[in-house]
């Protein structure tokens, strides 16, 4: 995409070419600028899409600079400028060139969860959904589960291939282990030599590890049968982590369950939890009112 628009050899690409590429990406795609997204009011590609493309381009040029034998002396993808003047003379890292909006992830209601479970067709599918909606596992983590990763006696799951290569050991509801046991005993193909927990049950790939596309197809079909407007694997994970926070689970514990490297990534579930903000507001206003009444009583006395 980049070199289709910037028709130059990599060694000749300058920062101005990158900025021109960004301008092109932000240009209206259709309707002459009259068609805009309701989410952000923009007519071009979303900020997330542009940022992802710039990241790919930047990664390529970083590689070419490291090669040092293709004539690329510097990465032409610039960093944005910070909006505040640094307080010290130490070098500070620039702000992102493209800023993406922070949005709350979608979750589904308990009724939607019940409707989803009602239409799942296999024990395997039930176990996979429970891993996400009860354990908060990512899609890739569910598919990467090996038989030896199931710590049944401890009711925990060892995540070997977490995001960024980070491993963790997390508890999952007993319901998940009951479903997995039933699936392994009654549905998993006999003689399957794969160490992955979830495999294809029918067809030419029977016994092979289930793919991401296969899991997405399962979730998409269940969504349609349940009559849900939207449903993704990540929404199931978000639903789990939100419910855990609503139930009073400490934010640090939710962070460990989710496998987040930064607590900032977990704080978003504070805002998804329906009662947290309202509860904090009620406690604060009650304290303010009590203080005001105390001052009034002192003045009257």
C-alpha positions in Angstrom: 0.0 0.0 0.0 2.8 2.4 1.0 4.9 1.9 -2.1 1.9 2.0 -4.4 1.3 5.6 -3.3 5.0 6.5 -2.7 6.5 5.2 -6.0 10.1 5.4 -4.9 12.8 3.0 -4.0 13.2 2.7 -0.2 16.5 4.5 -0.2 14.9 7.6 -1.7 11.9 7.8 0.6 11.9 11.0 2.8 9.8 12.2 5.7 7.9 14.4 3.3 6.8 11.3 1.4 5.5 9.7 4.6 3.5 12.8 5.5 2.1 12.8 1.9 1.1 9.1 2.4 -0.7 10.1 5.7 -2.6 12.9 3.8 -3.7 10.4 1.2 -4.9 8.0 3.8 -6.9 10.7 5.4 -8.6 11.8 2.2 -12.3 10.9 1.7 -12.8 7.4 0.2 -16.2 7.9 -1.3 -19.0 10.4 -1.6 -16.6 13.3 -2.2 -16.2 13.8 1.5 -19.9 13.8 2.2 -19.9 10.2 3.7 -18.4 10.2 7.2 -18.2 7.7 10.0 -20.6 8.2 12.9 -17.9 7.2 15.4 -15.4 10.0 14.7 -16.9 12.2 12.0 -14.0 11.5 9.6 -14.2 10.6 5.9 -10.9 8.9 5.4 -9.4 5.8 6.9 -9.6 5.5 10.7 -6.8 6.6 12.9 -6.2 3.1 14.0 -5.8 1.8 10.4 -3.4 4.6 9.5 -1.4 4.1 12.7 -1.2 0.3 12.0 0.1 1.0 8.4 2.6 3.5 9.6 3.9 1.0 12.2 4.4 -1.6 9.4 6.3 0.9 7.3 8.4 2.0 10.2 9.2 -1.6 11.1 10.3 -2.2 7.5 12.6 0.9 7.5 14.1 0.0 10.9 15.0 -3.4 9.4 16.5 -1.8 6.3 18.6 0.6 8.5 19.8 -2.4 10.5 20.8 -4.1 7.3 23.1 -1.2 6.4 23.7 -2.6 2.9 20.7 -1.3 1.0 21.4 2.4 1.2 18.8 3.4 3.9 20.5 5.6 6.4 17.6 6.6 8.6 14.0 5.7 9.3 11.8 8.3 7.4 8.8 7.7 9.6 8.9 10.5 12.2 7.7 10.7 15.7 5.2 13.4 16.6 6.2 16.4 18.7 5.2 16.5 22.4 2.8 19.3 23.2 4.5 20.2 26.5 7.9 21.6 26.9 10.1 19.2 28.9 10.9 20.3 32.4 14.5 19.0 32.2 17.3 18.9 29.7 17.0 15.1 29.4 15.9 13.7 26.1 12.2 12.8 26.1 10.4 10.4 23.8 8.1 12.0 21.2 4.3 11.6 21.1 2.7 9.3 18.6 2.4 10.7 15.1 -1.1 9.5 14.8 -3.3 9.6 17.9 -6.0 7.0 18.2 -9.2 7.6 20.3 -9.7 5.6 23.5 -12.9 3.7 23.2 -14.7 1.4 25.6 -14.8 -2.2 24.4 -18.1 -3.9 23.9 -19.5 -6.5 26.3 -22.6 -8.6 26.2 -25.3 -8.9 28.8 -25.9 -12.0 31.0 -29.0 -12.7 29.0 -27.0 -12.7 25.8 -24.5 -15.1 27.4 -27.3 -17.5 28.2 -28.7 -17.2 24.7 -25.2 -18.0 23.3 -24.7 -21.1 25.4 -28.2 -22.3 24.4 -27.2 -22.5 20.7 -23.7 -24.0 20.9 -23.7 -27.3 19.2 -20.8 -29.2 20.6 -19.1 -29.7 24.0 -15.9 -28.4 22.4 -17.6 -25.1 21.4 -19.0 -24.8 24.9 -15.6 -25.3 26.5 -13.9 -22.7 24.2 -16.6 -20.1 25.0 -16.3 -20.8 28.7 -12.5 -20.3 28.5 -13.2 -16.8 27.2 -16.3 -15.7 29.1 -15.3 -17.3 32.4 -11.5 -17.2 32.2 -10.9 -14.1 30.1 -8.6 -15.9 27.7 -7.8 -14.4 24.3 -8.8 -16.2 21.1 -5.1 -17.1 20.4 -4.6 -18.4 24.0 -7.6 -20.7 23.7 -6.4 -22.1 20.4 -2.9 -22.6 21.8 -3.9 -24.5 24.9 -2.2 -27.9 25.1 -3.4 -30.9 27.1 -0.6 -30.4 29.6 -1.6 -26.8 30.2 -4.8 -27.9 31.9 -4.1 -28.0 35.6 -7.4 -29.7 36.5 -6.7 -30.5 40.1 -5.8 -26.8 40.7 -8.6 -25.5 38.5 -6.1 -23.4 36.7 -4.8 -23.0 33.1 -1.2 -22.4 32.1 -1.0 -19.8 29.3 2.2 -20.6 27.5 1.7 -18.4 24.4 0.3 -15.2 25.8 0.3 -11.9 24.1 3.9 -10.7 23.7 5.3 -14.1 24.6 4.3 -13.6 28.3 3.3 -16.6 30.3 0.8 -16.8 33.2 -1.1 -19.3 35.3 -4.8 -18.3 35.8 -7.8 -19.8 37.6 -10.8 -20.7 35.5 -14.3 -21.8 36.7 -14.9 -25.4 37.4 -17.6 -25.3 34.7 -14.9 -25.0 32.1 -13.0 -28.1 33.3 -16.3 -30.1 33.4 -17.0 -29.1 29.8 -13.4 -29.9 28.7 -13.5 -33.3 30.4 -16.8 -34.1 28.6 -15.4 -32.9 25.3 -12.2 -35.0 25.6 -14.1 -38.1 26.6 -17.0 -37.9 24.1 -16.0 -35.7 21.1 -12.3 -35.5 20.6 -11.4 -37.9 17.7 -9.9 -41.2 18.8 -6.3 -41.5 18.0 -5.7 -37.8 17.6 -2.0 -37.2 18.1 -2.2 -33.4 18.4 -1.3 -32.0 21.8 -3.6 -29.0 21.3 -6.8 -29.2 23.3 -9.2 -28.0 20.7 -9.1 -29.7 17.3 -11.3 -30.0 14.3 -14.1 -32.6 14.8 -15.2 -33.4 11.2 -14.0 -33.2 7.6 -10.6 -33.7 6.0 -8.8 -31.8 8.8 -10.3 -33.9 11.5 -8.0 -34.2 14.5 -5.9 -31.1 13.4 -5.6 -28.0 15.7 -8.6 -25.7 15.2 -7.6 -22.4 13.4 -8.5 -18.8 14.3 -10.7 -18.7 11.2 -12.5 -21.9 12.4 -13.2 -20.4 15.8 -14.4 -17.2 14.3 -16.8 -19.2 12.1 -18.1 -21.0 15.1 -18.7 -17.8 17.1 -20.3 -16.1 14.0 -22.7 -19.0 13.5 -23.6 -19.1 17.2 -24.2 -15.3 17.1 -26.7 -15.6 14.2 -28.5 -18.5 15.8 -28.8 -16.6 19.1 -30.1 -13.5 17.4 -27.3 -11.3 18.7 -26.4 -8.1 16.8 -22.7 -8.4 17.5 -20.3 -10.9 19.1 -16.6 -11.6 18.9 -14.1 -13.6 20.8 -12.7 -10.4 22.3 -16.1 -9.3 23.5 -16.4 -12.5 25.4 -13.0 -11.8 27.1 -14.1 -8.2 27.8 -17.3 -9.4 29.3 -15.5 -11.8 31.7 -13.0 -9.1 32.9 -15.8 -6.6 33.4 -17.9 -9.0 35.4 -14.9 -9.8 37.6 -14.3 -6.2 38.4 -18.0 -5.6 39.0 -17.9 -8.5 41.5 -15.2 -6.6 43.5 -12.1 -8.3 42.2 -9.1 -6.1 42.8 -7.8 -4.2 39.8 -4.4 -5.8 40.2 -6.0 -9.3 40.2 -7.9 -8.4 37.1 -4.7 -7.3 35.5 -3.0 -10.7 36.3 -6.0 -12.6 35.0 -6.0 -10.6 31.8 -2.3 -10.8 31.2 -1.9 -7.1 30.9 1.6 -5.8 31.2 0.4 -2.3 32.2 -2.2 -1.5 34.8 -3.5 1.3 32.4 -4.8 -1.4 30.1 -6.9 -2.8 32.9 -8.3 0.5 34.2 -10.8 0.5 31.3 -12.8 -2.1 33.1 -13.4 0.3 35.9 -15.5 2.4 33.4 -17.2 -0.7 32.0 -18.3 -1.9 35.4 -21.8 -0.4 35.8 -21.8 0.4 39.5 -18.2 1.4 40.1 -18.4 5.1 38.9 -21.8 5.6 40.4 -20.7 4.1 43.7 -17.6 6.3 43.8 -19.7 9.4 43.0 -22.3 8.6 45.6 -19.6 8.1 48.3 -17.9 11.4 47.3 -21.2 13.5 47.3 -22.3 12.0 50.6 -19.0 13.1 52.1 -19.4 16.6 50.7 -23.0 16.8 52.0 -21.9 15.6 55.4 -19.2 18.2 55.5 -21.6 21.0 54.5 -24.1 20.0 57.1 -21.4 19.9 59.8 -20.3 23.5 58.8 -24.0 24.6 58.9 -24.5 23.1 62.3 -21.4 24.9 63.6 -22.6 28.2 62.2 -26.0 27.8 63.8 -24.4 26.9 67.1 
